[in-house]
Amino acid sequence: MFGKVYLFILNILRSSKLFTYFLWGIKIDKYCHTTFWDLTSLVIKKELSIIKEEKYLDMGCGQFAILGQFYKKRNVNSKIVSVDIYDDLVENSFNNSKINKNDIQIIQSNLFDNVNEKFDLISFNPPYVPQKKDDKVKYTKIRYSANDGTETMSLFLGKAKNFLSNDGKIILGVNSYYVDKEKCLSLIKEYGYDIKKITKILLNSSIAFTIQKSTK
Ligand SMILES: C[S@@+](CC[C@H](N)C(=O)[O-])C[C@H]1O[C@@H](n2cnc3c(N)ncnc32)[C@H](O)[C@@H]1O
C-alpha cells in the first residue's frame, strides 16, 4: 500500500512543470515524454550540488539536459557538454537550454562516439531496467538495458576512463531496486575504477557512486 501511494505521488511530482521548476530551477516548455526526472537524477543532483569542476560531461542527458543545466546554473564559468543517443531528446534539450538561458553544448552521440575531449567530471544516469521481451516503447534506451539491466553501464564503464582528465571523476547513478548494489560494485571494480564515495537519499532506492580510475 505504502509503495503504491509513494509511486503515485512520485509520478505526479516528476511530471509536474511547476514542481520541476521548484526543485531544479528549470523551466519546461515542450517535452518528449512525461517523466521529467527520476530517483537516480535526484541522487546525482545531490552530489553535483557540492562539486565545482571546470569541464563536465552530462552523459545520457535526456529531454532537458536537466543535470547539465542544473550544474551550469551553479557553476556559470564551467564548460558543459550534454550528450544523448536520441536526436529528439537532443533537440528538445537544446531548445530548453535556450529558454533557460544556459549556455551548454548539446550533441547526439552513442556514448562517446562523437565526444572528442577529456573532462574533469562525467555523470551518467544510464538505463538499467532489465528488458522484458514484449516491451516495445518509444525511446527504449531511456529505461531498458538488456536482460539484467547492466549492458549500457558496462559499455560506459569500459570507455569512460579514456575521456577523464587526470584526477577526473565519474558519478554513476543506479537504482538498486533494479540492479543491486553488490553487482554495481563488482562491475565498477571489474572495469578498473576505485570507489571514492557513495551518495544516498532517505526513502530513495537509488545510489550515486563517485568513482575514479584505479591507481592499482
Ligand atoms: C534514465 S535517462 C536519464 C536522463 C537524465 N540525465 C536524468 O538524469 O534525468 C537515461 C538517458 O540515457 C540516454 N542513453 C541511453 N543509452 C545511451 C547511449 N548509448 N548513449 C547516449 N545516451 C544514452 C537515454 O536516451 C536517456 O535519455
The ligand as an ORCA input file, in Angstrom:
! r2SCAN-3c Opt
* xyz 0 1
  C      17.434      7.425    -17.199
  S      17.592      8.596    -18.500
  C      18.439      9.927    -17.683
  C      18.016     11.299    -18.179
  C      18.594     12.475    -17.362
  N      20.036     12.536    -17.474
  C      18.212     12.367    -15.924
  O      19.090     12.043    -15.111
  O      17.050     12.595    -15.581
  C      18.894      7.817    -19.456
  C      19.286      8.606    -20.683
  O      20.411      7.986    -21.305
  C      20.226      8.003    -22.701
  N      21.024      6.912    -23.290
  C      20.778      5.587    -23.251
  N      21.732      4.914    -23.907
  C      22.597      5.842    -24.376
  C      23.783      5.765    -25.156
  N      24.243      4.589    -25.597
  N      24.427      6.913    -25.461
  C      23.937      8.125    -25.040
  N      22.815      8.254    -24.312
  C      22.153      7.127    -23.978
  C      18.737      7.821    -22.876
  O      18.286      8.246    -24.145
  C      18.182      8.649    -21.730
  O      17.949      9.960    -22.122
*
